[in-house]
Amino acid sequence: MAFVIRFAKAVRNNWKKSTFHNYCEPILHLAGFEVDVVKTDSEGHARRYVEELANLPDALIVGGGDGTLSEAVSGMKRRQDGAQCPIGVLPLGRTNTLAVKLFSAEGAKNSDLENVRTMANAAYAVIAGKKEKTDVMRIEVLPSVADESPPEKPVYAVGALQWGAFRDILALRDKYWYTASLRDYT
């Protein structure tokens, strides 16, 4: 069985949603995977879902961007039983740093055909059992000396870590949806 964790905001674009359903899901079904799609509804949902899952599936497939992938990895690393399973990546998000590295997904932004090819290659990598080790960063908030509360659980990042003003500006980019292609310059 394979669980596909998909961040609903990441696939708000109907084209990417239909690309997943038309090109990735059939490949997984033909390979014999029972696919159960879990749509996240808020920040932290993917992390909580993976962390609290009673039994991990044969494969965990993350359809989203870097944020959704980092949440799923954080949930797996925080599991009480220490269980792990392979994680597949479907580049459905805005930032797909790891997918670009694994599947040369930079072409996905150029044309619909390249996007479909990238998605199919990503799905095929899952069914072929392609494994590639990648670095995972563990981020911990250090408690102050006077702080009596228990320390927060660590967060894990895959591919990139962004913070500060630059990251805040990128997060606001979608606010300017009405400027269409110019929103990257606002």
TAWO-V315882 format. One record per run of one state. SS is the DSSP state (H for helix, E for strand, L for the rest). FROM is the first residue (numbers start at 1). TO is the last residue. If there is no record, write none. Layout:
BEGIN
<<SS FROM TO> <SS FROM TO>>
END
This chain:
BEGIN
<<L 1 1> <E 2 7> <L 8 13> <H 14 30> <L 31 34> <E 35 40> <L 41 44> <H 45 52> <L 53 58> <E 59 64> <L 65 65> <H 66 77> <L 78 85> <E 86 91> <L 92 96> <H 97 103> <L 104 104> <H 105 109> <L 110 111> <H 112 127> <L 128 135> <E 136 139> <L 140 154> <E 155 158> <L 159 164> <H 165 185> <L 186 186>>
END
